[in-house]
Amino acid sequence: MFQPLHASATRAVEKLRDIGEPLPDDLASQLAKLADGSQSSAAVEDLLRPYVLVDVSIDEQGLPISTPGAAQPRLVQHGWRSFLVRIDNPHRLVGDLAAQSNHVLNTVDYHSHAARIAMADTLTIVPRIKSSWLEVKLAGPTDVSGLDVEYKVISLYSRDGGSQSGELGFVLAVEEAEHSYTRPPMAKAWRRMGSENRPYQASYEFDCLSARDIRFDIREPDGSSCVAALTVRDSQRRSYPSKGMRLAPDMFFHEHVYRATGEVITLPIGQYEISARRGPEYREVRVEVDLTADDDAVTIELDRWADPARHGYYSGDPHIHAGGCSHYSVPSEGVNPETMIRHVRGEGLWMGSVLTWGPCYYHQKQFFSGSSISPRAELEWPAMQQAQGMNWDPQDTDHDSQSLLRYDLEVSGFPSSHSGHVILLGLTDQDYPGTKIIEDWPSYNLPVMRWGHAQNAMVGYAHCGLGLSVSTSELPNYVIPGFQSIGSNEIIVDVPLGAADFQCGAEFDPASELNIWYHLLNVGYRTLMLGETDYPCIYDDGPGVGRTYVQLPEPPQGPQALESWLGGLKDRASYFGDGRSHVYDFAIDGDTTREQTADAAGPVRVSATVAAWLPEDPPALPAAGQPAYSAPVGWHLERSRIGRTRTVLVEVLVNGVPAGSQELVADGNEQAVEFDVPLERSSWVALRILRSVHTQPIFVELAGRPIRASRRSAQWLHDSVDALWKAKSGFIREAERADAREAYDAAQAAYLTRSDEAEVD
């Protein structure tokens, strides 16, 4: 058995080298000299023994018993140290091995559509948090292969410095002949281990070298202070602080953390790559630092390439969440405003709409006030965060007042969710009349939309493309979708009845998101389109992966900030997309107003100032199974790149069809674009860089005639109502079905009328 043992030992030594903690060079060379088998297995084991932290012996029942090895248990605060594990397996069992400790909290356990994290689920138990100072994981393959003796590598991360008592042990999930969905092998192994009445963990007195608080001096190009997203990685691309040891406002599902100028991250001595950004209007800044015992600060100067607010355009994300999906859920059902404002500021957003929805409804609704707020970014659970070692003081910055939150509502996880998830922005009352619990709400959306409008709120549909993909990417297209998911379903009923204002996208394929919008515009409706993120459900990156820019005479500020921003959406210029390209001052014949008239058909001049930024070269191909861009499936300017050039295509649309195009170099500079476009009939006109930015339309009515640009669009909408009823009517309560059918019929009648009024097919 010498050769398998030697091979296992060699793999473990190479793994230590690969993760940046190599054993002495002479040891590796000595091990290589033993490869010919002239020495016994004992020679290999004698060579590695000083570096073994844990000796594991697996009994005939598959129970691993751990004892301390000869390696000195020395760790480093907020850093990783790796050691060898020797596994004695006399019964030659085969299975999967997992490391565990009484001082480790499991990271994630998914239940339904809300992630529940053990750290967060014990928020109210301060001693449990305080004692959970250790993170352990096996590095590399975790399978036990049936050898008599083999070696693995274990990595340990200490949250705390100084002397710490702790235990280490292992669980072995033995391969079984019959698979169980309810009791998989690892779950059975944990249960079996828990029922044992004997010690199986090894006890240690760890000596943990203390780290230092590194203060970050983050500056805008003009020298002002701000909040930014910082990603700190070591040579192994591990993020700091460790994602498994984070507590809000640092989220386990981010690579980055958000820090204000003057705030700290605790780091041990070592080499790091630190990257900083503040949303897509900034180029990522990367700094390589070699921290020594004398270092206590790092300076970061952000690199801003676009400033839409200088042109009077203010960004917002109308769809983010403080609970559910990737957020933890118990007991606080997510995070508080103090954390959400930090994330919004860190992405350079002016407005963030925090929407209460099903998984967090009863807890998060307490933060609804009917007003916009800009709270201080405090540590929201001081006792718990102090127990977690988060002792840094939140700092105010020069840009804090620019970012605001407004708590509102998404009808998701409600009885009408099947009809599409509804967003209600600017509510004054968040409780539907006559309801006490979610289940009391209506089972189709039209009553909810009308209730929102009665409060002067703007109402629309979230993640509009979900379930609306068809067999073509053509825009507009005339394929009737199946309406089988939660995108802009019932919007085709609500809009002709005057009950819906917008839909939200910039998350999925443009054809699935924009097709309904184009058809509604083609028959004369003034429906809006917004960019959103649905953070952290569709995107974990942060708020503002999809965003909306609204032109306003002054920044949205104060308690009525959202109302001002929504007013601009209704009446002024706006555009949406991924924030990597921008369209300012979109005009027809120099006029930027949304509603225009002309006496007769003829040519018009479409103009705008456009800016976009791409790196000179396309990014390298991603690793297998990894997304190419931060938006894995949706909008990203990289997807607009023409070949391997740095150019993208700006298109002018007339009634959803390109009427001209111009290549634009995406070098970050503002460039004027102009198109001479003939208008033959009343039309809507817009600009886009497909998959990155799209303006709201300018509507031009000729000779007093309304826009009725396409009979085919009217027919498509009429026929889609039939498909929608077929897909959704079974989910509508019987007591409400007759009213719903009446509404569907009224919508179809409206489309037939507009079809008769259409000027062309």
GUVODREN-239178 format. One record per residue (C-alpha): x negated, z negated, y negated. Coordinates in steps of 0.2 Angstrom, whole numbers, padded with zeros to 4 digits, always signed. Example, Ala and Ser with C-alpha at 12.3 -4.5 7.8 and 13.67 -1.06 7.14 Angstrom:
BEGIN
-0062-0039+0022
-0068-0036+0005
This chain:
BEGIN
+0000+0000+0000
-0015+0001-0011
-0011+0018-0019
+0007+0014-0025
+0001-0003-0032
-0014+0006-0041
-0002+0019-0048
+0010+0006-0054
-0004-0004-0062
-0010+0012-0070
+0007+0017-0077
+0009-0001-0085
-0008+0000-0093
-0004+0017-0100
+0013+0011-0106
+0004-0003-0116
-0008+0009-0124
+0007+0021-0128
+0016+0007-0137
+0001+0002-0147
-0005-0013-0138
-0019-0007-0127
-0029-0018-0115
-0048-0018-0117
-0056-0002-0114
-0067-0009-0101
-0052-0015-0091
-0044+0003-0091
-0061+0010-0085
-0063-0003-0072
-0045+0001-0066
-0049+0019-0065
-0064+0016-0054
-0053+0007-0041
-0043+0023-0039
-0053+0028-0023
-0047+0014-0014
-0064+0007-0009
-0058-0010-0015
-0043-0020-0010
-0026-0023-0018
-0032-0040-0023
-0045-0032-0035
-0032-0023-0045
-0022-0039-0046
-0037-0049-0051
-0041-0037-0065
-0023-0038-0072
-0019-0056-0070
-0025-0062-0087
-0013-0051-0095
+0003-0055-0085
+0015-0066-0095
+0028-0067-0081
+0027-0067-0062
+0043-0062-0054
+0047-0065-0036
+0063-0057-0029
+0071-0066-0014
+0082-0058+0000
+0098-0059-0011
+0090-0050-0025
+0088-0065-0036
+0072-0064-0047
+0063-0081-0049
+0051-0081-0064
+0036-0092-0067
+0023-0091-0081
+0009-0080-0079
-0009-0082-0085
-0007-0073-0102
-0007-0083-0117
+0011-0083-0124
+0007-0078-0142
+0019-0069-0152
+0021-0063-0171
+0035-0067-0182
+0046-0051-0186
+0035-0041-0175
+0033-0035-0157
+0020-0041-0144
+0019-0033-0126
+0013-0040-0110
+0013-0036-0091
+0026-0042-0079
+0021-0043-0060
+0035-0041-0048
+0033-0047-0030
+0047-0039-0020
+0043-0043-0001
+0060-0037+0004
+0058-0020-0004
+0074-0020-0013
+0079-0006-0025
+0088-0008-0041
+0088-0009-0060
+0079-0024-0069
+0084-0032-0085
+0075-0045-0095
+0085-0059-0102
+0083-0076-0111
+0093-0091-0117
+0087-0087-0134
+0093-0069-0134
+0110-0063-0140
+0116-0047-0132
+0117-0033-0145
+0133-0023-0142
+0148-0023-0131
+0161-0010-0135
+0179-0014-0133
+0192-0001-0138
+0188+0008-0155
+0179-0007-0162
+0161-0013-0158
+0159-0031-0155
+0142-0038-0157
+0137-0055-0150
+0127-0060-0166
+0143-0057-0176
+0155-0064-0164
+0146-0081-0166
+0145-0081-0184
+0154-0098-0186
+0142-0106-0173
+0126-0109-0184
+0116-0118-0170
+0119-0103-0159
+0112-0091-0172
+0098-0103-0176
+0092-0104-0158
+0093-0086-0155
+0076-0082-0161
+0070-0070-0147
+0073-0052-0143
+0066-0046-0126
+0066-0029-0118
+0057-0020-0104
+0047-0005-0111
+0048+0011-0101
+0057+0013-0084
+0067-0002-0078
+0069+0002-0060
+0062-0008-0046
+0056+0005-0034
+0055-0005-0018
+0036-0008-0018
+0029-0024-0012
+0021-0027-0029
+0023-0017-0045
+0020-0020-0063
+0031-0018-0078
+0029-0020-0097
+0039-0032-0107
+0040-0033-0126
+0045-0048-0136
+0051-0049-0154
+0051-0066-0163
+0062-0069-0178
+0053-0086-0182
+0035-0091-0184
+0026-0107-0178
+0028-0115-0161
+0044-0110-0152
+0050-0116-0135
+0059-0103-0125
+0063-0096-0107
+0061-0079-0100
+0070-0072-0084
+0076-0056-0076
+0092-0050-0068
+0091-0037-0054
+0106-0025-0051
+0104-0019-0033
+0110-0002-0028
+0126-0003-0019
+0135+0009-0007
+0151+0008-0016
+0153+0011-0034
+0165+0000-0044
+0172+0004-0062
+0177-0014-0065
+0162-0023-0057
+0146-0011-0060
+0130-0018-0052
+0123-0026-0067
+0139-0035-0071
+0139-0041-0053
+0121-0047-0054
+0124-0057-0070
+0139-0065-0062
+0129-0069-0046
+0115-0076-0057
+0127-0087-0067
+0133-0095-0051
+0116-0100-0045
+0112-0119-0046
+0094-0117-0047
+0081-0113-0061
+0076-0094-0062
+0068-0093-0079
+0050-0097-0084
+0048-0109-0098
+0035-0106-0112
+0028-0114-0128
+0026-0098-0139
+0014-0098-0153
+0021-0086-0166
+0010-0080-0180
+0020-0081-0196
+0024-0066-0206
+0025-0064-0225
+0039-0059-0237
+0035-0042-0244
+0044-0040-0260
+0049-0022-0265
+0048-0016-0282
+0060-0001-0282
+0061+0010-0297
+0071+0025-0303
+0061+0039-0311
+0065+0031-0328
+0058+0014-0323
+0075+0005-0321
+0079-0006-0306
+0092-0001-0292
+0097-0004-0274
+0090+0009-0261
+0090+0012-0243
+0073+0007-0235
+0067+0012-0218
+0052+0002-0212
+0044+0009-0196
+0028+0005-0186
+0017+0017-0177
+0030+0017-0162
+0044+0021-0174
+0052+0004-0172
+0063-0001-0187
+0060-0018-0196
+0068-0030-0196
+0073-0027-0178
+0090-0019-0176
+0094-0031-0162
+0091-0046-0174
+0101-0041-0189
+0115-0050-0198
+0125-0042-0213
+0121-0035-0225
+0108-0028-0213
+0117-0018-0200
+0111-0015-0182
+0117+0003-0182
+0106+0008-0196
+0088+0012-0196
+0087+0007-0214
+0092-0009-0224
+0098-0010-0242
+0087-0019-0254
+0087-0021-0273
+0072-0021-0284
+0063-0038-0281
+0071-0042-0264
+0061-0044-0248
+0058-0039-0230
+0048-0051-0219
+0034-0041-0211
+0019-0046-0201
+0001-0039-0204
+0000-0021-0199
+0002-0002-0203
+0019+0004-0208
+0028+0020-0214
+0041+0015-0227
+0054+0028-0233
+0066+0026-0247
+0081+0036-0253
+0097+0033-0263
+0109+0046-0256
+0107+0065-0256
+0103+0066-0275
+0086+0059-0271
+0072+0067-0260
+0066+0055-0247
+0050+0045-0253
+0038+0040-0239
+0024+0028-0242
+0011+0023-0229
+0005+0005-0231
-0008-0006-0222
-0002-0024-0225
-0015-0037-0225
-0014-0056-0226
-0016-0054-0245
-0002-0042-0248
+0015-0048-0254
+0023-0032-0263
+0026-0014-0261
+0030-0002-0275
+0042+0012-0272
+0046+0025-0286
+0062+0035-0281
+0062+0054-0283
+0078+0060-0290
+0081+0079-0290
+0099+0079-0296
+0109+0069-0308
+0127+0075-0309
+0133+0060-0320
+0122+0068-0334
+0134+0083-0333
+0149+0071-0333
+0152+0072-0314
+0154+0055-0305
+0153+0053-0286
+0165+0044-0274
+0168+0042-0256
+0187+0040-0253
+0186+0034-0235
+0174+0020-0230
+0178+0004-0219
+0172-0014-0220
+0178-0017-0202
+0181-0008-0185
+0171+0005-0177
+0152+0001-0178
+0155-0014-0188
+0157-0031-0179
+0175-0037-0177
+0176-0056-0173
+0179-0068-0181
+0177-0060-0198
+0184-0043-0194
+0170-0034-0203
+0160-0038-0218
+0165-0044-0236
+0164-0035-0253
+0147-0043-0256
+0140-0032-0242
+0150-0016-0245
+0145-0015-0263
+0127-0016-0258
+0129-0001-0246
+0139+0009-0260
+0125+0005-0273
+0111+0009-0260
+0119+0027-0258
+0120+0030-0277
+0139+0031-0277
+0150+0027-0292
+0166+0024-0282
+0169+0018-0264
+0186+0016-0257
+0186+0003-0244
+0201+0006-0233
+0209-0007-0222
+0216+0000-0206
+0222-0006-0189
+0207-0015-0181
+0203-0025-0197
+0220-0025-0205
+0225-0043-0205
+0208-0049-0211
+0202-0036-0223
+0219-0035-0232
+0215-0051-0241
+0202-0041-0252
+0215-0030-0259
+0218-0034-0277
+0225-0018-0284
+0210-0016-0295
+0192-0009-0295
+0179-0022-0293
+0160-0023-0294
+0155-0039-0286
+0137-0047-0285
+0128-0042-0269
+0127-0060-0262
+0123-0065-0244
+0141-0067-0239
+0138-0080-0225
+0124-0091-0233
+0124-0104-0219
+0124-0091-0205
+0111-0080-0214
+0100-0095-0217
+0100-0099-0199
+0096-0081-0195
+0080-0083-0207
+0087-0073-0221
+0081-0084-0235
+0078-0070-0248
+0088-0071-0265
+0099-0057-0270
+0093-0049-0286
+0103-0040-0299
+0098-0023-0305
+0100-0011-0320
+0112+0000-0311
+0124-0013-0302
+0138-0010-0314
+0139+0008-0311
+0145+0006-0293
+0163+0000-0289
+0174-0004-0274
+0193-0002-0273
+0202-0009-0258
+0216+0002-0252
+0224+0007-0235
+0222+0020-0221
+0237+0021-0209
+0227+0022-0193
+0231+0011-0178
+0249+0011-0185
+0265+0019-0177
+0263+0035-0187
+0245+0038-0184
+0248+0052-0171
+0254+0062-0186
+0237+0061-0194
+0228+0047-0202
+0235+0044-0220
+0224+0038-0235
+0233+0029-0249
+0223+0027-0265
+0227+0017-0280
+0241+0006-0272
+0249-0009-0281
+0257-0016-0265
+0249-0014-0248
+0264-0020-0238
+0277-0007-0233
+0294-0014-0237
+0302-0024-0223
+0287-0025-0212
+0277-0041-0206
+0266-0033-0194
+0258-0016-0191
+0271-0011-0177
+0285-0012-0190
+0279+0003-0200
+0287+0020-0199
+0283+0031-0184
+0280+0047-0194
+0271+0049-0211
+0283+0055-0223
+0291+0038-0228
+0274+0031-0230
+0269+0045-0241
+0284+0043-0252
+0281+0024-0253
+0264+0027-0259
+0270+0040-0272
+0283+0027-0278
+0268+0016-0283
+0259+0031-0292
+0246+0031-0279
+0237+0047-0273
+0241+0050-0254
+0233+0062-0242
+0225+0064-0225
+0208+0058-0218
+0196+0068-0207
+0206+0083-0209
+0198+0094-0196
+0201+0083-0180
+0211+0092-0168
+0212+0108-0178
+0198+0118-0171
+0203+0135-0164
+0194+0150-0156
+0187+0157-0172
+0177+0151-0187
+0185+0164-0198
+0193+0158-0214
+0207+0159-0217
+0212+0162-0199
+0230+0163-0191
+0227+0155-0174
+0240+0141-0172
+0231+0125-0167
+0237+0112-0154
+0239+0098-0167
+0233+0086-0153
+0222+0074-0163
+0223+0064-0179
+0218+0076-0193
+0229+0085-0206
+0244+0086-0195
+0259+0082-0205
+0252+0087-0221
+0260+0104-0218
+0277+0095-0219
+0273+0083-0233
+0265+0095-0245
+0281+0107-0247
+0291+0091-0249
+0280+0085-0264
+0274+0070-0254
+0255+0074-0251
+0241+0076-0263
+0225+0080-0254
+0216+0080-0237
+0198+0074-0234
+0184+0083-0225
+0165+0088-0226
+0163+0080-0209
+0167+0094-0196
+0167+0112-0194
+0173+0120-0210
+0185+0132-0201
+0194+0117-0194
+0194+0108-0210
+0198+0121-0223
+0210+0132-0214
+0226+0122-0218
+0220+0120-0236
+0217+0139-0239
+0234+0143-0232
+0243+0130-0243
+0234+0136-0258
+0238+0154-0254
+0257+0150-0255
+0255+0141-0272
+0253+0123-0268
+0240+0113-0278
+0234+0103-0264
+0216+0095-0267
+0202+0094-0255
+0190+0079-0255
+0173+0075-0246
+0173+0058-0237
+0162+0049-0224
+0174+0038-0213
+0159+0026-0213
+0155+0019-0200
+0167+0028-0189
+0163+0046-0190
+0146+0043-0198
+0135+0027-0196
+0122+0033-0209
+0130+0025-0224
+0144+0028-0237
+0143+0045-0245
+0138+0057-0231
+0153+0067-0237
+0157+0064-0255
+0167+0070-0270
+0162+0073-0288
+0174+0072-0302
+0171+0077-0320
+0176+0064-0332
+0174+0061-0351
+0166+0044-0348
+0160+0034-0332
+0174+0026-0322
+0172+0008-0326
+0183-0008-0326
+0198-0013-0316
+0206+0004-0318
+0190+0014-0313
+0198+0022-0298
+0214+0027-0307
+0202+0036-0320
+0193+0044-0306
+0209+0050-0297
+0216+0056-0314
+0201+0067-0315
+0204+0074-0298
+0222+0079-0303
+0218+0087-0319
+0199+0091-0321
+0185+0100-0312
+0178+0092-0296
+0169+0098-0281
+0165+0090-0264
+0152+0092-0250
+0136+0084-0243
+0128+0080-0261
+0114+0092-0257
+0121+0105-0269
+0131+0104-0285
+0142+0115-0295
+0144+0111-0313
+0155+0119-0327
+0164+0131-0315
+0174+0142-0327
+0184+0158-0328
+0180+0168-0344
+0172+0152-0350
+0187+0141-0348
+0185+0126-0336
+0203+0121-0336
+0212+0120-0319
+0228+0130-0324
+0225+0146-0333
+0236+0161-0337
+0234+0180-0341
+0245+0193-0347
+0240+0206-0334
+0228+0210-0320
+0210+0214-0323
+0192+0208-0321
+0187+0190-0325
+0170+0183-0326
+0167+0168-0315
+0152+0157-0320
+0144+0140-0316
+0128+0130-0315
+0122+0127-0297
+0108+0116-0290
+0103+0114-0272
+0088+0107-0264
+0080+0110-0247
+0062+0107-0242
+0052+0123-0242
+0052+0123-0223
+0066+0120-0210
+0064+0104-0201
+0056+0103-0184
+0067+0105-0169
+0074+0088-0164
+0071+0078-0148
+0082+0082-0133
+0099+0074-0136
+0096+0070-0154
+0106+0078-0169
+0097+0090-0180
+0103+0083-0196
+0111+0067-0202
+0128+0075-0201
+0127+0080-0182
+0142+0091-0182
+0147+0094-0200
+0142+0099-0217
+0123+0099-0221
+0114+0111-0233
+0101+0115-0219
+0115+0124-0210
+0117+0135-0226
+0098+0140-0226
+0096+0159-0224
+0084+0161-0209
+0068+0152-0213
+0069+0155-0232
+0073+0142-0245
+0088+0152-0251
+0107+0149-0248
+0122+0159-0252
+0134+0155-0266
+0151+0164-0264
+0166+0166-0275
+0182+0166-0267
+0199+0174-0272
+0213+0167-0261
+0201+0161-0248
+0192+0177-0246
+0174+0180-0253
+0175+0192-0268
+0156+0191-0272
+0140+0182-0267
+0123+0178-0274
+0108+0171-0266
+0101+0155-0274
+0084+0147-0271
+0087+0129-0266
+0072+0122-0275
+0082+0108-0285
+0082+0118-0301
+0099+0121-0310
+0103+0140-0310
+0117+0150-0319
+0127+0160-0308
+0140+0174-0313
+0152+0185-0305
+0163+0199-0311
+0179+0198-0301
+0195+0209-0302
+0211+0199-0301
+0225+0210-0295
+0239+0196-0294
+0241+0178-0297
+0227+0169-0288
+0216+0154-0285
+0197+0156-0287
+0184+0144-0281
+0165+0143-0277
+0157+0137-0262
+0140+0136-0252
+0148+0135-0235
+0144+0119-0226
+0137+0111-0242
+0148+0112-0257
+0165+0118-0262
+0174+0117-0279
+0192+0113-0282
+0201+0130-0286
+0205+0136-0304
+0223+0143-0303
+0226+0159-0313
+0244+0165-0315
+0247+0183-0321
+0262+0188-0331
+0271+0172-0328
+0271+0175-0309
+0267+0160-0297
+0254+0161-0284
+0261+0169-0268
+0245+0177-0262
+0249+0179-0243
+0265+0181-0233
+0254+0179-0217
+0249+0161-0224
+0267+0157-0227
+0272+0162-0209
+0257+0153-0202
+0262+0137-0210
+0280+0140-0204
+0275+0143-0186
+0263+0128-0187
+0277+0116-0191
+0285+0121-0174
+0269+0118-0165
+0267+0101-0174
+0285+0096-0169
+0282+0100-0151
+0266+0090-0151
+0271+0075-0161
+0290+0072-0160
+0289+0063-0144
+0280+0049-0153
+0293+0047-0166
+0305+0033-0163
+0322+0039-0158
+0330+0030-0173
+0319+0040-0185
+0319+0057-0176
+0334+0065-0184
+0327+0061-0202
+0310+0068-0197
+0318+0084-0190
+0327+0086-0206
+0311+0085-0215
+0302+0097-0204
+0317+0109-0206
+0316+0107-0225
+0297+0111-0225
+0300+0127-0215
+0313+0133-0227
+0301+0131-0241
+0288+0142-0232
+0301+0155-0229
+0306+0155-0247
+0288+0157-0252
+0286+0171-0239
+0300+0180-0247
+0291+0178-0264
+0274+0184-0258
+0267+0199-0266
+0256+0205-0251
+0255+0202-0232
